């Protein structure tokens, strides 16, 4: 699927068992592979990034086997990979690329490391310089300072003191630290410049200790690996739930859950070793209700009933989870500034630029700097607008923007990119959010759908969508542009670019009133012709779905229940016999002082019905889950009352 459409959500609640932490999974896979003895890794993340690491380790000769309930048994190679020559492909997995580069530098073999094009744009020179200072023999295969790399056996210089920059990516230091026990000699690493993302280095040290290597350290400035340090399997290792993945659900709770029914994540809690659990503190600073248990965290809206508050935050310790705050900020009062986020620029994409560009599509005011992002939440002058969001092959862009659906319907392109760390994210997301309700009323022409639907909408205080009007507008716009109604690509282009506005019964095309023109008999017939063209239907789909807003929507058309709003809370098939419909339409025309002949009207209406029913794209039919309402003997009031009754019974 190349997009997912999200309607406006109205609330969230429920519980989510988190997938395993990516950062921990890829580190322990490597440590278990290097250790002496066999390790059973439990609750390991199964995603693109961990798959790349596993494939690489298998290519290096490490044996792995399934160990019940999603576990993995890894046979450690005691510090020497069995395979001494290999070409490894690591996709866009930064954690795998950096740590394997460091480890293979001391592995006594010949290796080539490659990734996707974006991986080849992510700098690695600082790590390579540090490794070379220890005696590593590494070459750049394309551009100096960037992957792909070739690695030959190192000539270790015992007692080396190497410097590594700490202000580009903490993964450099983490990779180096994990590799040094393989050097077989005492090496000291000194950090140059301020170390960013310290919690990730803490995690590395913690995991190395669990695998038997204690690093001597002087604060965040210097780290030494004692001579003779060796990794030993801890036997069984339980991976924590992913704290970065938790951030989306905790933010959902803070935006849309009541305190009595929060959103709860299972798998991380009080004793988590991942820095991103501190995302919860940021939510507290925004006023959210947060509780932390041994192995869970829950979040809900502020307990005082007030809105969330914007914050100014140094995001250095939580670079990944901080992205979630950029979208949560739309639901806060007052602006939010995310500072110290320069590392975003060298991640899966330039995340500062990407975040700013996509927020602007939603009509959000954003200021971006080299290392900060300021978000000004929407207000009456700058309301959120539905938009199609690009994700830049960045899982976190897709997951972050799903939260914006609490403000406005949106389309997210390439949602499958979440498989990098959270393959079933959107299923879990849909399980905890409740969309605004929809009543979809489909039926043939002149069945009274329009009158009934708008009255139902009015009674409930919901929005009303006359979906046929969009097909009519497409036909009218095509006619005005001189495009033939049979020209599928031509009409689809026009449909995609329609400049239309609906205001309290007023319909405008290109700024001009068009309400009457689209009801013209010829345009009606054109509408039914262009509506049969699949490319035109596709071009209008998101436009129709963009009407799915809080507090709810009543829409009428032909395929609203089947295609546009398949999850509608109530689907109605509203019809009447051709004779009754022809009579109603004739009366309508005469009331508007337009010429009308009953027989001609009935023939025309039956021809249009036939075309709507026979077309291959979204034909008119009663869905199995739609309730039939035959209005041959029902007045408008009775039809409205019936639909309101049905809807009440569904709530
Ligand atoms: O409901 P209406 O008569 O205004 O619709 C005009 C045309 O648009 C009609 O021929 C069928 C088509 N249509 C459609 O194909 N799908 C919809 N959801 C709504 C209308």
Boltz pocket constraint, residues with backbone or C-beta under 6 A from the ligand:
constraints:
  - pocket:
      binder: B
      contacts: [[A, 445], [A, 446], [A, 467], [A, 468], [A, 469], [A, 471], [A, 472], [A, 524], [A, 527], [A, 528], [A, 529], [A, 531], [A, 532], [A, 556], [A, 557], [A, 558], [A, 559], [A, 560], [A, 608], [A, 612], [A, 618]]
      max_distance: 6.0
